[in-house]
Amino acid sequence: MNQEEQILMHCLYFTGSRFARTITKLAEQAFIESDLAPSYLYLMMLVKFQPGITQKELCHKLSIAPSTSTRFIDKLEKQKLVTRKVDGKQTMIYLTDAGEEMYIQFRASLKELFDRYATILGKEESLALSKTLHEASNKLERDL
């Protein structure tokens, strides 16, 4: 291995970005039927797990800015997949019936995605890698 390959391989920024681009391509292929980017589907999953979740909680759980969550929710609301309910200063988000149906499709696509990369990486390595990346992200975010 030459020097530039070693530098690239040992650079977490480069390696993480490369991994993110590759896994994004796999995810977009798995979720192609939904006509939504994977980020929207993960937001819907959180709403499914916690009906009435606030926008602030969504931002925290997805590690996104409030303006990004507003854009996501606006688009999902326009497509009649979520609805907002205001209670004082809090805006709570709920799935609509169409959102519930989309969620079911998403879960099937999520399984397909896992099966695709687990076939390549192995099931145990896939689970371990996800856990390691999650824990590393948490540590890095705490120090930002």
Chimera marker file (.cmm) of the C-alpha trace (Angstrom):
<marker_set name="trace">
<marker id="1" x="0.000" y="0.000" z="0.000" r="1" g="1" b="0" radius="0.5"/>
<marker id="2" x="1.446" y="3.362" z="-0.979" r="1" g="1" b="0" radius="0.5"/>
<marker id="3" x="1.533" y="6.493" z="1.168" r="1" g="1" b="0" radius="0.5"/>
<marker id="4" x="-1.546" y="8.193" z="-0.323" r="1" g="1" b="0" radius="0.5"/>
<marker id="5" x="-3.641" y="5.024" z="0.121" r="1" g="1" b="0" radius="0.5"/>
<marker id="6" x="-2.522" y="4.836" z="3.753" r="1" g="1" b="0" radius="0.5"/>
<marker id="7" x="-3.436" y="8.474" z="4.358" r="1" g="1" b="0" radius="0.5"/>
<marker id="8" x="-6.877" y="7.995" z="2.808" r="1" g="1" b="0" radius="0.5"/>
<marker id="9" x="-7.493" y="4.731" z="4.651" r="1" g="1" b="0" radius="0.5"/>
<marker id="10" x="-6.558" y="6.233" z="8.027" r="1" g="1" b="0" radius="0.5"/>
<marker id="11" x="-8.529" y="9.454" z="7.552" r="1" g="1" b="0" radius="0.5"/>
<marker id="12" x="-11.874" y="9.046" z="9.285" r="1" g="1" b="0" radius="0.5"/>
<marker id="13" x="-13.324" y="12.021" z="7.403" r="1" g="1" b="0" radius="0.5"/>
<marker id="14" x="-12.486" y="10.553" z="3.991" r="1" g="1" b="0" radius="0.5"/>
<marker id="15" x="-13.440" y="6.996" z="4.928" r="1" g="1" b="0" radius="0.5"/>
<marker id="16" x="-16.698" y="8.094" z="6.568" r="1" g="1" b="0" radius="0.5"/>
<marker id="17" x="-17.673" y="10.265" z="3.595" r="1" g="1" b="0" radius="0.5"/>
<marker id="18" x="-16.900" y="7.462" z="1.170" r="1" g="1" b="0" radius="0.5"/>
<marker id="19" x="-18.950" y="5.029" z="3.257" r="1" g="1" b="0" radius="0.5"/>
<marker id="20" x="-21.839" y="7.520" z="3.494" r="1" g="1" b="0" radius="0.5"/>
<marker id="21" x="-21.943" y="7.957" z="-0.295" r="1" g="1" b="0" radius="0.5"/>
<marker id="22" x="-21.946" y="4.199" z="-0.862" r="1" g="1" b="0" radius="0.5"/>
<marker id="23" x="-24.599" y="3.373" z="1.727" r="1" g="1" b="0" radius="0.5"/>
<marker id="24" x="-26.720" y="6.274" z="0.454" r="1" g="1" b="0" radius="0.5"/>
<marker id="25" x="-26.702" y="4.738" z="-3.029" r="1" g="1" b="0" radius="0.5"/>
<marker id="26" x="-27.823" y="1.397" z="-1.579" r="1" g="1" b="0" radius="0.5"/>
<marker id="27" x="-30.546" y="3.105" z="0.465" r="1" g="1" b="0" radius="0.5"/>
<marker id="28" x="-31.844" y="5.118" z="-2.477" r="1" g="1" b="0" radius="0.5"/>
<marker id="29" x="-32.101" y="1.912" z="-4.510" r="1" g="1" b="0" radius="0.5"/>
<marker id="30" x="-33.931" y="0.115" z="-1.694" r="1" g="1" b="0" radius="0.5"/>
<marker id="31" x="-36.336" y="3.011" z="-1.101" r="1" g="1" b="0" radius="0.5"/>
<marker id="32" x="-36.911" y="3.883" z="-4.778" r="1" g="1" b="0" radius="0.5"/>
<marker id="33" x="-40.624" y="2.982" z="-4.675" r="1" g="1" b="0" radius="0.5"/>
<marker id="34" x="-41.393" y="5.625" z="-2.059" r="1" g="1" b="0" radius="0.5"/>
<marker id="35" x="-40.415" y="8.664" z="-4.169" r="1" g="1" b="0" radius="0.5"/>
<marker id="36" x="-38.980" y="10.149" z="-0.962" r="1" g="1" b="0" radius="0.5"/>
<marker id="37" x="-35.383" y="10.512" z="0.136" r="1" g="1" b="0" radius="0.5"/>
<marker id="38" x="-34.449" y="8.146" z="2.978" r="1" g="1" b="0" radius="0.5"/>
<marker id="39" x="-34.229" y="11.053" z="5.468" r="1" g="1" b="0" radius="0.5"/>
<marker id="40" x="-37.962" y="11.702" z="5.098" r="1" g="1" b="0" radius="0.5"/>
<marker id="41" x="-38.729" y="8.049" z="5.724" r="1" g="1" b="0" radius="0.5"/>
<marker id="42" x="-36.654" y="7.975" z="8.911" r="1" g="1" b="0" radius="0.5"/>
<marker id="43" x="-38.523" y="11.041" z="10.142" r="1" g="1" b="0" radius="0.5"/>
<marker id="44" x="-41.789" y="9.216" z="9.473" r="1" g="1" b="0" radius="0.5"/>
<marker id="45" x="-40.484" y="6.186" z="11.381" r="1" g="1" b="0" radius="0.5"/>
<marker id="46" x="-39.835" y="8.340" z="14.443" r="1" g="1" b="0" radius="0.5"/>
<marker id="47" x="-43.350" y="9.771" z="14.191" r="1" g="1" b="0" radius="0.5"/>
<marker id="48" x="-44.712" y="6.220" z="13.962" r="1" g="1" b="0" radius="0.5"/>
<marker id="49" x="-42.810" y="5.169" z="17.092" r="1" g="1" b="0" radius="0.5"/>
<marker id="50" x="-43.787" y="8.314" z="18.981" r="1" g="1" b="0" radius="0.5"/>
<marker id="51" x="-47.068" y="9.803" z="17.715" r="1" g="1" b="0" radius="0.5"/>
<marker id="52" x="-47.261" y="13.455" z="18.716" r="1" g="1" b="0" radius="0.5"/>
<marker id="53" x="-43.487" y="13.877" z="18.716" r="1" g="1" b="0" radius="0.5"/>
<marker id="54" x="-42.467" y="17.508" z="18.665" r="1" g="1" b="0" radius="0.5"/>
<marker id="55" x="-40.378" y="19.101" z="15.967" r="1" g="1" b="0" radius="0.5"/>
<marker id="56" x="-37.661" y="19.807" z="18.534" r="1" g="1" b="0" radius="0.5"/>
<marker id="57" x="-37.509" y="16.117" z="19.485" r="1" g="1" b="0" radius="0.5"/>
<marker id="58" x="-37.306" y="15.131" z="15.816" r="1" g="1" b="0" radius="0.5"/>
<marker id="59" x="-34.395" y="17.531" z="15.301" r="1" g="1" b="0" radius="0.5"/>
<marker id="60" x="-32.561" y="16.048" z="18.262" r="1" g="1" b="0" radius="0.5"/>
<marker id="61" x="-33.144" y="12.407" z="17.290" r="1" g="1" b="0" radius="0.5"/>
<marker id="62" x="-32.253" y="12.936" z="13.623" r="1" g="1" b="0" radius="0.5"/>
<marker id="63" x="-29.405" y="15.394" z="14.302" r="1" g="1" b="0" radius="0.5"/>
<marker id="64" x="-30.873" y="17.949" z="11.906" r="1" g="1" b="0" radius="0.5"/>
<marker id="65" x="-31.436" y="21.705" z="12.085" r="1" g="1" b="0" radius="0.5"/>
<marker id="66" x="-34.923" y="23.081" z="12.810" r="1" g="1" b="0" radius="0.5"/>
<marker id="67" x="-35.079" y="24.612" z="9.323" r="1" g="1" b="0" radius="0.5"/>
<marker id="68" x="-34.381" y="21.183" z="7.809" r="1" g="1" b="0" radius="0.5"/>
<marker id="69" x="-37.089" y="19.533" z="9.876" r="1" g="1" b="0" radius="0.5"/>
<marker id="70" x="-39.546" y="22.270" z="8.877" r="1" g="1" b="0" radius="0.5"/>
<marker id="71" x="-38.776" y="21.625" z="5.209" r="1" g="1" b="0" radius="0.5"/>
<marker id="72" x="-39.186" y="17.847" z="5.690" r="1" g="1" b="0" radius="0.5"/>
<marker id="73" x="-42.457" y="18.196" z="7.604" r="1" g="1" b="0" radius="0.5"/>
<marker id="74" x="-43.830" y="20.727" z="5.090" r="1" g="1" b="0" radius="0.5"/>
<marker id="75" x="-43.161" y="18.306" z="2.235" r="1" g="1" b="0" radius="0.5"/>
<marker id="76" x="-44.632" y="15.319" z="4.094" r="1" g="1" b="0" radius="0.5"/>
<marker id="77" x="-47.676" y="17.366" z="5.084" r="1" g="1" b="0" radius="0.5"/>
<marker id="78" x="-48.163" y="18.521" z="1.481" r="1" g="1" b="0" radius="0.5"/>
<marker id="79" x="-48.133" y="14.842" z="0.432" r="1" g="1" b="0" radius="0.5"/>
<marker id="80" x="-50.661" y="14.120" z="3.212" r="1" g="1" b="0" radius="0.5"/>
<marker id="81" x="-48.306" y="11.708" z="4.976" r="1" g="1" b="0" radius="0.5"/>
<marker id="82" x="-48.129" y="13.644" z="8.271" r="1" g="1" b="0" radius="0.5"/>
<marker id="83" x="-50.244" y="16.185" z="10.028" r="1" g="1" b="0" radius="0.5"/>
<marker id="84" x="-49.374" y="18.879" z="12.559" r="1" g="1" b="0" radius="0.5"/>
<marker id="85" x="-51.378" y="19.643" z="15.676" r="1" g="1" b="0" radius="0.5"/>
<marker id="86" x="-50.593" y="22.776" z="17.645" r="1" g="1" b="0" radius="0.5"/>
<marker id="87" x="-50.915" y="22.793" z="21.437" r="1" g="1" b="0" radius="0.5"/>
<marker id="88" x="-49.754" y="26.120" z="22.826" r="1" g="1" b="0" radius="0.5"/>
<marker id="89" x="-46.145" y="26.613" z="21.757" r="1" g="1" b="0" radius="0.5"/>
<marker id="90" x="-45.694" y="22.937" z="20.877" r="1" g="1" b="0" radius="0.5"/>
<marker id="91" x="-46.370" y="21.517" z="17.439" r="1" g="1" b="0" radius="0.5"/>
<marker id="92" x="-46.878" y="17.773" z="17.468" r="1" g="1" b="0" radius="0.5"/>
<marker id="93" x="-46.502" y="15.570" z="14.416" r="1" g="1" b="0" radius="0.5"/>
<marker id="94" x="-48.662" y="12.540" z="13.565" r="1" g="1" b="0" radius="0.5"/>
<marker id="95" x="-48.807" y="10.106" z="10.666" r="1" g="1" b="0" radius="0.5"/>
<marker id="96" x="-51.901" y="10.140" z="8.511" r="1" g="1" b="0" radius="0.5"/>
<marker id="97" x="-53.465" y="6.921" z="7.190" r="1" g="1" b="0" radius="0.5"/>
<marker id="98" x="-51.435" y="7.376" z="4.007" r="1" g="1" b="0" radius="0.5"/>
<marker id="99" x="-48.342" y="7.888" z="6.178" r="1" g="1" b="0" radius="0.5"/>
<marker id="100" x="-49.065" y="4.635" z="7.999" r="1" g="1" b="0" radius="0.5"/>
<marker id="101" x="-49.200" y="2.819" z="4.646" r="1" g="1" b="0" radius="0.5"/>
<marker id="102" x="-45.950" y="4.459" z="3.532" r="1" g="1" b="0" radius="0.5"/>
<marker id="103" x="-44.355" y="3.402" z="6.821" r="1" g="1" b="0" radius="0.5"/>
<marker id="104" x="-45.238" y="-0.249" z="6.153" r="1" g="1" b="0" radius="0.5"/>
<marker id="105" x="-43.566" y="-0.014" z="2.726" r="1" g="1" b="0" radius="0.5"/>
<marker id="106" x="-40.564" y="1.689" z="4.315" r="1" g="1" b="0" radius="0.5"/>
<marker id="107" x="-40.070" y="-1.130" z="6.827" r="1" g="1" b="0" radius="0.5"/>
<marker id="108" x="-40.042" y="-3.671" z="4.002" r="1" g="1" b="0" radius="0.5"/>
<marker id="109" x="-37.502" y="-1.527" z="2.122" r="1" g="1" b="0" radius="0.5"/>
<marker id="110" x="-35.428" y="-1.157" z="5.283" r="1" g="1" b="0" radius="0.5"/>
<marker id="111" x="-35.248" y="-4.942" z="5.596" r="1" g="1" b="0" radius="0.5"/>
<marker id="112" x="-34.254" y="-5.170" z="1.931" r="1" g="1" b="0" radius="0.5"/>
<marker id="113" x="-31.484" y="-2.620" z="2.533" r="1" g="1" b="0" radius="0.5"/>
<marker id="114" x="-30.169" y="-4.520" z="5.548" r="1" g="1" b="0" radius="0.5"/>
<marker id="115" x="-30.267" y="-7.802" z="3.630" r="1" g="1" b="0" radius="0.5"/>
<marker id="116" x="-28.275" y="-6.223" z="0.768" r="1" g="1" b="0" radius="0.5"/>
<marker id="117" x="-25.433" y="-4.913" z="2.863" r="1" g="1" b="0" radius="0.5"/>
<marker id="118" x="-25.479" y="-7.872" z="5.280" r="1" g="1" b="0" radius="0.5"/>
<marker id="119" x="-25.011" y="-10.169" z="2.296" r="1" g="1" b="0" radius="0.5"/>
<marker id="120" x="-21.878" y="-8.223" z="1.386" r="1" g="1" b="0" radius="0.5"/>
<marker id="121" x="-20.494" y="-7.462" z="4.859" r="1" g="1" b="0" radius="0.5"/>
<marker id="122" x="-22.020" y="-10.270" z="6.902" r="1" g="1" b="0" radius="0.5"/>
<marker id="123" x="-24.862" y="-9.892" z="9.393" r="1" g="1" b="0" radius="0.5"/>
<marker id="124" x="-22.703" y="-9.681" z="12.528" r="1" g="1" b="0" radius="0.5"/>
<marker id="125" x="-20.246" y="-7.231" z="10.979" r="1" g="1" b="0" radius="0.5"/>
<marker id="126" x="-23.149" y="-5.083" z="9.734" r="1" g="1" b="0" radius="0.5"/>
<marker id="127" x="-24.699" y="-4.922" z="13.196" r="1" g="1" b="0" radius="0.5"/>
<marker id="128" x="-21.329" y="-4.247" z="14.841" r="1" g="1" b="0" radius="0.5"/>
<marker id="129" x="-20.464" y="-1.527" z="12.325" r="1" g="1" b="0" radius="0.5"/>
<marker id="130" x="-23.830" y="0.214" z="12.843" r="1" g="1" b="0" radius="0.5"/>
<marker id="131" x="-23.334" y="0.124" z="16.608" r="1" g="1" b="0" radius="0.5"/>
<marker id="132" x="-19.760" y="1.433" z="16.363" r="1" g="1" b="0" radius="0.5"/>
<marker id="133" x="-20.759" y="4.273" z="14.022" r="1" g="1" b="0" radius="0.5"/>
<marker id="134" x="-23.692" y="5.197" z="16.264" r="1" g="1" b="0" radius="0.5"/>
<marker id="135" x="-21.524" y="5.320" z="19.365" r="1" g="1" b="0" radius="0.5"/>
<marker id="136" x="-18.765" y="7.281" z="17.590" r="1" g="1" b="0" radius="0.5"/>
<marker id="137" x="-21.300" y="9.798" z="16.271" r="1" g="1" b="0" radius="0.5"/>
<marker id="138" x="-22.702" y="10.284" z="19.778" r="1" g="1" b="0" radius="0.5"/>
<marker id="139" x="-19.239" y="10.935" z="21.191" r="1" g="1" b="0" radius="0.5"/>
<marker id="140" x="-18.282" y="13.354" z="18.432" r="1" g="1" b="0" radius="0.5"/>
<marker id="141" x="-21.589" y="15.254" z="18.661" r="1" g="1" b="0" radius="0.5"/>
<marker id="142" x="-21.176" y="15.718" z="22.418" r="1" g="1" b="0" radius="0.5"/>
<marker id="143" x="-17.864" y="17.472" z="21.865" r="1" g="1" b="0" radius="0.5"/>
<marker id="144" x="-19.028" y="19.808" z="19.077" r="1" g="1" b="0" radius="0.5"/>
<link id1="1" id2="2" r="1" g="1" b="0" radius="0.2"/>
<link id1="2" id2="3" r="1" g="1" b="0" radius="0.2"/>
<link id1="3" id2="4" r="1" g="1" b="0" radius="0.2"/>
<link id1="4" id2="5" r="1" g="1" b="0" radius="0.2"/>
<link id1="5" id2="6" r="1" g="1" b="0" radius="0.2"/>
<link id1="6" id2="7" r="1" g="1" b="0" radius="0.2"/>
<link id1="7" id2="8" r="1" g="1" b="0" radius="0.2"/>
<link id1="8" id2="9" r="1" g="1" b="0" radius="0.2"/>
<link id1="9" id2="10" r="1" g="1" b="0" radius="0.2"/>
<link id1="10" id2="11" r="1" g="1" b="0" radius="0.2"/>
<link id1="11" id2="12" r="1" g="1" b="0" radius="0.2"/>
<link id1="12" id2="13" r="1" g="1" b="0" radius="0.2"/>
<link id1="13" id2="14" r="1" g="1" b="0" radius="0.2"/>
<link id1="14" id2="15" r="1" g="1" b="0" radius="0.2"/>
<link id1="15" id2="16" r="1" g="1" b="0" radius="0.2"/>
<link id1="16" id2="17" r="1" g="1" b="0" radius="0.2"/>
<link id1="17" id2="18" r="1" g="1" b="0" radius="0.2"/>
<link id1="18" id2="19" r="1" g="1" b="0" radius="0.2"/>
<link id1="19" id2="20" r="1" g="1" b="0" radius="0.2"/>
<link id1="20" id2="21" r="1" g="1" b="0" radius="0.2"/>
<link id1="21" id2="22" r="1" g="1" b="0" radius="0.2"/>
<link id1="22" id2="23" r="1" g="1" b="0" radius="0.2"/>
<link id1="23" id2="24" r="1" g="1" b="0" radius="0.2"/>
<link id1="24" id2="25" r="1" g="1" b="0" radius="0.2"/>
<link id1="25" id2="26" r="1" g="1" b="0" radius="0.2"/>
<link id1="26" id2="27" r="1" g="1" b="0" radius="0.2"/>
<link id1="27" id2="28" r="1" g="1" b="0" radius="0.2"/>
<link id1="28" id2="29" r="1" g="1" b="0" radius="0.2"/>
<link id1="29" id2="30" r="1" g="1" b="0" radius="0.2"/>
<link id1="30" id2="31" r="1" g="1" b="0" radius="0.2"/>
<link id1="31" id2="32" r="1" g="1" b="0" radius="0.2"/>
<link id1="32" id2="33" r="1" g="1" b="0" radius="0.2"/>
<link id1="33" id2="34" r="1" g="1" b="0" radius="0.2"/>
<link id1="34" id2="35" r="1" g="1" b="0" radius="0.2"/>
<link id1="35" id2="36" r="1" g="1" b="0" radius="0.2"/>
<link id1="36" id2="37" r="1" g="1" b="0" radius="0.2"/>
<link id1="37" id2="38" r="1" g="1" b="0" radius="0.2"/>
<link id1="38" id2="39" r="1" g="1" b="0" radius="0.2"/>
<link id1="39" id2="40" r="1" g="1" b="0" radius="0.2"/>
<link id1="40" id2="41" r="1" g="1" b="0" radius="0.2"/>
<link id1="41" id2="42" r="1" g="1" b="0" radius="0.2"/>
<link id1="42" id2="43" r="1" g="1" b="0" radius="0.2"/>
<link id1="43" id2="44" r="1" g="1" b="0" radius="0.2"/>
<link id1="44" id2="45" r="1" g="1" b="0" radius="0.2"/>
<link id1="45" id2="46" r="1" g="1" b="0" radius="0.2"/>
<link id1="46" id2="47" r="1" g="1" b="0" radius="0.2"/>
<link id1="47" id2="48" r="1" g="1" b="0" radius="0.2"/>
<link id1="48" id2="49" r="1" g="1" b="0" radius="0.2"/>
<link id1="49" id2="50" r="1" g="1" b="0" radius="0.2"/>
<link id1="50" id2="51" r="1" g="1" b="0" radius="0.2"/>
<link id1="51" id2="52" r="1" g="1" b="0" radius="0.2"/>
<link id1="52" id2="53" r="1" g="1" b="0" radius="0.2"/>
<link id1="53" id2="54" r="1" g="1" b="0" radius="0.2"/>
<link id1="54" id2="55" r="1" g="1" b="0" radius="0.2"/>
<link id1="55" id2="56" r="1" g="1" b="0" radius="0.2"/>
<link id1="56" id2="57" r="1" g="1" b="0" radius="0.2"/>
<link id1="57" id2="58" r="1" g="1" b="0" radius="0.2"/>
<link id1="58" id2="59" r="1" g="1" b="0" radius="0.2"/>
<link id1="59" id2="60" r="1" g="1" b="0" radius="0.2"/>
<link id1="60" id2="61" r="1" g="1" b="0" radius="0.2"/>
<link id1="61" id2="62" r="1" g="1" b="0" radius="0.2"/>
<link id1="62" id2="63" r="1" g="1" b="0" radius="0.2"/>
<link id1="63" id2="64" r="1" g="1" b="0" radius="0.2"/>
<link id1="64" id2="65" r="1" g="1" b="0" radius="0.2"/>
<link id1="65" id2="66" r="1" g="1" b="0" radius="0.2"/>
<link id1="66" id2="67" r="1" g="1" b="0" radius="0.2"/>
<link id1="67" id2="68" r="1" g="1" b="0" radius="0.2"/>
<link id1="68" id2="69" r="1" g="1" b="0" radius="0.2"/>
<link id1="69" id2="70" r="1" g="1" b="0" radius="0.2"/>
<link id1="70" id2="71" r="1" g="1" b="0" radius="0.2"/>
<link id1="71" id2="72" r="1" g="1" b="0" radius="0.2"/>
<link id1="72" id2="73" r="1" g="1" b="0" radius="0.2"/>
<link id1="73" id2="74" r="1" g="1" b="0" radius="0.2"/>
<link id1="74" id2="75" r="1" g="1" b="0" radius="0.2"/>
<link id1="75" id2="76" r="1" g="1" b="0" radius="0.2"/>
<link id1="76" id2="77" r="1" g="1" b="0" radius="0.2"/>
<link id1="77" id2="78" r="1" g="1" b="0" radius="0.2"/>
<link id1="78" id2="79" r="1" g="1" b="0" radius="0.2"/>
<link id1="79" id2="80" r="1" g="1" b="0" radius="0.2"/>
<link id1="80" id2="81" r="1" g="1" b="0" radius="0.2"/>
<link id1="81" id2="82" r="1" g="1" b="0" radius="0.2"/>
<link id1="82" id2="83" r="1" g="1" b="0" radius="0.2"/>
<link id1="83" id2="84" r="1" g="1" b="0" radius="0.2"/>
<link id1="84" id2="85" r="1" g="1" b="0" radius="0.2"/>
<link id1="85" id2="86" r="1" g="1" b="0" radius="0.2"/>
<link id1="86" id2="87" r="1" g="1" b="0" radius="0.2"/>
<link id1="87" id2="88" r="1" g="1" b="0" radius="0.2"/>
<link id1="88" id2="89" r="1" g="1" b="0" radius="0.2"/>
<link id1="89" id2="90" r="1" g="1" b="0" radius="0.2"/>
<link id1="90" id2="91" r="1" g="1" b="0" radius="0.2"/>
<link id1="91" id2="92" r="1" g="1" b="0" radius="0.2"/>
<link id1="92" id2="93" r="1" g="1" b="0" radius="0.2"/>
<link id1="93" id2="94" r="1" g="1" b="0" radius="0.2"/>
<link id1="94" id2="95" r="1" g="1" b="0" radius="0.2"/>
<link id1="95" id2="96" r="1" g="1" b="0" radius="0.2"/>
<link id1="96" id2="97" r="1" g="1" b="0" radius="0.2"/>
<link id1="97" id2="98" r="1" g="1" b="0" radius="0.2"/>
<link id1="98" id2="99" r="1" g="1" b="0" radius="0.2"/>
<link id1="99" id2="100" r="1" g="1" b="0" radius="0.2"/>
<link id1="100" id2="101" r="1" g="1" b="0" radius="0.2"/>
<link id1="101" id2="102" r="1" g="1" b="0" radius="0.2"/>
<link id1="102" id2="103" r="1" g="1" b="0" radius="0.2"/>
<link id1="103" id2="104" r="1" g="1" b="0" radius="0.2"/>
<link id1="104" id2="105" r="1" g="1" b="0" radius="0.2"/>
<link id1="105" id2="106" r="1" g="1" b="0" radius="0.2"/>
<link id1="106" id2="107" r="1" g="1" b="0" radius="0.2"/>
<link id1="107" id2="108" r="1" g="1" b="0" radius="0.2"/>
<link id1="108" id2="109" r="1" g="1" b="0" radius="0.2"/>
<link id1="109" id2="110" r="1" g="1" b="0" radius="0.2"/>
<link id1="110" id2="111" r="1" g="1" b="0" radius="0.2"/>
<link id1="111" id2="112" r="1" g="1" b="0" radius="0.2"/>
<link id1="112" id2="113" r="1" g="1" b="0" radius="0.2"/>
<link id1="113" id2="114" r="1" g="1" b="0" radius="0.2"/>
<link id1="114" id2="115" r="1" g="1" b="0" radius="0.2"/>
<link id1="115" id2="116" r="1" g="1" b="0" radius="0.2"/>
<link id1="116" id2="117" r="1" g="1" b="0" radius="0.2"/>
<link id1="117" id2="118" r="1" g="1" b="0" radius="0.2"/>
<link id1="118" id2="119" r="1" g="1" b="0" radius="0.2"/>
<link id1="119" id2="120" r="1" g="1" b="0" radius="0.2"/>
<link id1="120" id2="121" r="1" g="1" b="0" radius="0.2"/>
<link id1="121" id2="122" r="1" g="1" b="0" radius="0.2"/>
<link id1="122" id2="123" r="1" g="1" b="0" radius="0.2"/>
<link id1="123" id2="124" r="1" g="1" b="0" radius="0.2"/>
<link id1="124" id2="125" r="1" g="1" b="0" radius="0.2"/>
<link id1="125" id2="126" r="1" g="1" b="0" radius="0.2"/>
<link id1="126" id2="127" r="1" g="1" b="0" radius="0.2"/>
<link id1="127" id2="128" r="1" g="1" b="0" radius="0.2"/>
<link id1="128" id2="129" r="1" g="1" b="0" radius="0.2"/>
<link id1="129" id2="130" r="1" g="1" b="0" radius="0.2"/>
<link id1="130" id2="131" r="1" g="1" b="0" radius="0.2"/>
<link id1="131" id2="132" r="1" g="1" b="0" radius="0.2"/>
<link id1="132" id2="133" r="1" g="1" b="0" radius="0.2"/>
<link id1="133" id2="134" r="1" g="1" b="0" radius="0.2"/>
<link id1="134" id2="135" r="1" g="1" b="0" radius="0.2"/>
<link id1="135" id2="136" r="1" g="1" b="0" radius="0.2"/>
<link id1="136" id2="137" r="1" g="1" b="0" radius="0.2"/>
<link id1="137" id2="138" r="1" g="1" b="0" radius="0.2"/>
<link id1="138" id2="139" r="1" g="1" b="0" radius="0.2"/>
<link id1="139" id2="140" r="1" g="1" b="0" radius="0.2"/>
<link id1="140" id2="141" r="1" g="1" b="0" radius="0.2"/>
<link id1="141" id2="142" r="1" g="1" b="0" radius="0.2"/>
<link id1="142" id2="143" r="1" g="1" b="0" radius="0.2"/>
<link id1="143" id2="144" r="1" g="1" b="0" radius="0.2"/>
</marker_set>
